[in-house]
Amino acid sequence: MVKTLTTESLKSLRDVRTWFDSALGQNVMQIEGSILDQLLSGYFGYHLLQTGVFPQALYDASPIRNKILLGLDTSDSSPLIAKSTELPFLDNSIDVIISHHLLEFLDRPLDTLRELARVSLPMGYFVVIGFNPISLWGLWKSAAGWNGKPPWFGKFIRPGRLMDWLNALNFKIDRVQYCIYGLPISPNSLRTSDSSRELSRNINLPLGAVYVLVARKQESTMTAITQPWHSRGLKLIQGGRLNPAIPPVSRGAIFNERN
């Protein structure tokens, strides 16, 4: 059985959230957001889900109408709270999923990855954003000995390892975009000119501090693809909150029939 988030792990997630709210963290999110803007503008469907350690929406460029920002604990400002290993959504129901710096800060990231894979719609888009251990930031993490401070206490996941996990879950890798090649000294160290950013996108060296990996779930001949929620007569209750500290409710509990 997958355990609920402990007090210690919740504190760790909140520490990471504080780091993302700093000037350096916000600069990182701005760079990530520019990459997402380009990607999401071409991804269509009925439902988009974003989950991660920082409750800031990164999906403004998406043309998808129903966007869900999922929080992990009750201190989040997100309208919906749930455990990352027990998502309150049907199988094969989400067209676009964004996992933003989530896996590297969980004790059992593969359990969460499996759950995200479960709700991902076949041929939909699964976007994973993570810190790259094979980068200057990875070296800085090891050399500086800051393992007790955010975000350095996270277990950065190699892109190759993540690809292996996704392939085992019947995903095909669509692309990987790398970014941020400066040291994490100050926000100014991450700033580059438009021409430099364009050059880094074109070269795309796998040594960037952050990777944006896009995968697509392959259709299975053993599982029928379900219809979109609106045509099944179901809807997600807006503003529903699941407390991660209490026993999990059934996944159907946050759905109700249309009148």
C-alpha positions in Angstrom: 0.0 0.0 0.0 1.2 3.5 -0.8 1.7 5.6 2.2 0.2 9.0 2.7 2.5 12.0 2.8 4.3 12.2 6.1 4.7 15.5 8.1 8.4 15.4 7.2 7.8 15.0 3.4 5.1 17.7 3.5 7.7 20.1 5.1 10.2 19.2 2.4 7.7 20.0 -0.4 6.9 23.3 1.3 10.6 24.1 1.5 10.9 23.5 -2.2 7.9 25.7 -2.8 9.6 28.5 -0.9 12.6 28.1 -3.1 10.5 28.3 -6.3 9.0 31.5 -4.9 12.5 33.1 -4.6 14.0 35.3 -7.4 16.1 32.4 -8.7 13.2 29.9 -8.6 10.9 32.3 -10.4 13.6 32.9 -13.1 13.8 29.1 -13.6 10.0 28.9 -13.9 10.0 31.8 -16.4 12.4 29.9 -18.6 10.5 26.7 -18.3 7.2 28.6 -19.0 8.6 29.9 -22.3 9.3 26.4 -23.5 5.9 25.2 -22.3 4.2 28.1 -24.1 5.6 26.8 -27.4 4.7 23.2 -26.7 1.2 23.6 -25.3 -0.1 25.9 -28.0 0.0 22.9 -30.3 -1.6 20.3 -27.9 -5.4 20.0 -28.1 -8.0 18.0 -26.3 -10.7 18.3 -23.5 -8.7 18.2 -20.3 -5.3 19.4 -19.0 -3.8 18.5 -15.6 -0.8 20.2 -14.0 0.6 18.9 -10.8 3.9 19.7 -9.0 5.4 21.1 -5.8 4.6 24.8 -6.7 1.0 25.8 -7.3 1.6 28.2 -10.1 -0.2 27.6 -13.4 2.1 27.1 -16.4 -0.6 26.4 -19.0 -1.8 29.8 -20.1 -0.8 29.1 -23.7 -2.9 26.0 -23.9 -6.0 26.1 -26.0 -7.6 23.4 -23.9 -10.6 24.8 -22.0 -10.7 22.6 -18.9 -7.5 23.1 -17.0 -6.9 21.6 -13.6 -4.1 22.7 -11.2 -3.8 19.8 -8.7 -2.2 20.5 -5.2 -0.6 18.0 -2.9 -1.5 19.3 0.5 -4.1 21.6 2.1 -1.7 24.5 2.3 -1.8 24.7 -1.5 -3.9 27.4 -3.1 -5.0 24.9 -5.8 -8.8 24.3 -6.1 -8.3 20.6 -6.0 -6.1 18.6 -3.5 -5.2 14.9 -3.8 -2.5 12.4 -3.2 -0.2 12.0 -6.2 -0.6 8.2 -6.0 -4.4 8.3 -5.8 -5.6 10.8 -8.4 -9.4 11.3 -8.5 -9.7 10.8 -12.3 -10.9 8.0 -14.5 -8.5 5.8 -16.5 -7.4 7.2 -19.9 -9.1 10.5 -19.3 -6.6 13.4 -19.4 -5.4 14.7 -22.8 -2.4 16.7 -21.5 -0.5 16.1 -18.2 2.2 18.4 -16.9 4.4 17.0 -14.0 6.4 20.0 -12.8 9.4 19.1 -10.6 7.3 16.5 -8.8 9.1 13.2 -9.2 12.5 14.3 -7.9 11.0 15.3 -4.5 9.0 12.2 -3.8 10.3 9.1 -1.9 8.6 6.7 -4.4 8.5 8.6 -7.8 7.7 5.5 -9.8 4.4 5.0 -7.9 3.3 8.5 -8.9 4.5 8.1 -12.4 2.3 4.9 -12.7 -0.7 6.8 -11.4 -0.1 9.7 -13.9 0.2 7.1 -16.7 -3.1 5.5 -15.6 -5.1 8.7 -16.2 -3.2 9.7 -19.3 -5.3 9.4 -22.5 -3.7 7.2 -25.2 -1.9 9.4 -27.7 -2.2 12.3 -25.3 0.8 14.3 -24.2 2.7 13.7 -20.9 5.1 16.5 -20.1 7.6 15.9 -17.3 9.8 18.8 -16.1 12.8 17.9 -13.9 16.2 18.8 -12.7 19.0 17.2 -14.7 21.7 15.6 -12.5 24.1 15.5 -15.6 24.5 19.3 -15.6 26.4 22.1 -13.9 23.6 22.1 -11.3 24.1 18.4 -10.7 27.8 19.0 -10.1 27.0 22.0 -7.9 24.6 19.9 -5.9 27.4 17.3 -5.2 30.3 19.7 -4.7 28.5 22.3 -2.5 27.2 19.6 -0.2 23.8 21.4 0.0 21.8 18.2 0.2 19.8 19.5 3.2 18.6 22.6 1.4 16.0 23.0 -1.3 16.1 22.1 -4.1 19.3 20.2 -3.6 17.9 17.6 -1.3 15.8 16.3 -4.2 16.8 13.1 -6.0 17.4 14.4 -9.5 16.4 11.8 -12.0 18.5 11.2 -15.2 16.5 11.7 -18.4 17.6 8.3 -19.6 16.2 6.6 -16.5 12.9 8.5 -16.8 12.7 7.4 -20.4 13.2 3.8 -19.4 10.4 4.1 -16.9 8.1 5.7 -19.4 8.9 3.1 -22.1 8.0 0.4 -19.5 4.7 2.1 -19.0 3.9 2.0 -22.7 4.9 5.5 -23.6 6.9 6.6 -26.6 9.3 9.6 -26.1 8.3 12.5 -28.4 11.1 15.0 -27.5 13.4 16.3 -24.8 14.2 20.0 -24.5 17.1 21.1 -22.3 17.6 24.6 -20.9 19.5 26.6 -18.3 23.3 26.2 -18.7 24.4 28.8 -16.1 25.3 28.2 -12.5 22.7 28.6 -9.8 24.4 31.6 -8.2 21.9 34.3 -8.8 19.0 35.1 -11.1 21.3 37.2 -13.3 23.4 34.0 -13.9 20.5 32.5 -15.8 19.7 35.4 -18.0 20.6 35.1 -21.6 19.9 37.0 -24.7 17.1 36.0 -27.2 19.8 34.9 -29.7 21.5 32.7 -27.0 18.3 31.1 -26.0 17.5 30.4 -29.6 20.9 28.9 -30.1 20.6 26.7 -27.1 17.2 25.4 -28.3 18.7 24.6 -31.7 21.8 22.8 -30.3 19.8 21.3 -27.3 22.9 20.0 -25.5 21.8 17.4 -22.9 23.7 19.2 -20.2 21.0 21.8 -19.2 20.0 22.0 -15.6 16.4 21.4 -16.5 14.8 19.1 -19.0 11.3 19.2 -20.5 10.4 15.7 -21.6 7.4 14.9 -23.7 6.0 11.4 -24.1 2.9 10.0 -25.6 1.0 7.0 -24.3 0.6 4.3 -26.9 -2.8 2.7 -27.6 -3.3 -0.7 -26.1 -5.3 -3.4 -28.0 -6.4 -4.7 -24.6 -8.0 -1.5 -23.3 -10.8 0.4 -24.9 -10.4 4.2 -25.1 -13.0 5.9 -23.0 -15.1 8.8 -24.2 -14.5 12.4 -23.0 -16.1 13.2 -19.7 -18.7 15.5 -21.1 -20.1 12.8 -23.3 -20.2 10.3 -20.5 -22.6 12.4 -18.5 -19.9 13.0 -15.8 -18.3 16.2 -14.6 -15.6 17.1 -12.0 -16.9 18.9 -9.0 -15.2 22.2 -9.0 -13.4 23.2 -5.8 -13.3 19.6 -4.4 -10.5 19.0 -1.9 -9.1 15.7 -0.7 -7.2 15.9 2.5 -4.0 13.7 2.1 -3.9 13.1 5.8 -7.1 11.1 5.9 -7.9 7.7 4.4 -8.4 7.9 0.6 -11.9 8.2 -0.8 -13.0 6.2 -3.8 -12.0 7.8 -7.2 -15.6 8.1 -8.2 -16.3 10.2 -5.1 -15.5 13.5 -6.8 -17.7 12.9 -9.8 -21.4 13.3 -10.0 -24.1 12.8 -12.7 -25.2 15.7 -14.7 -28.8 16.8 -14.0 
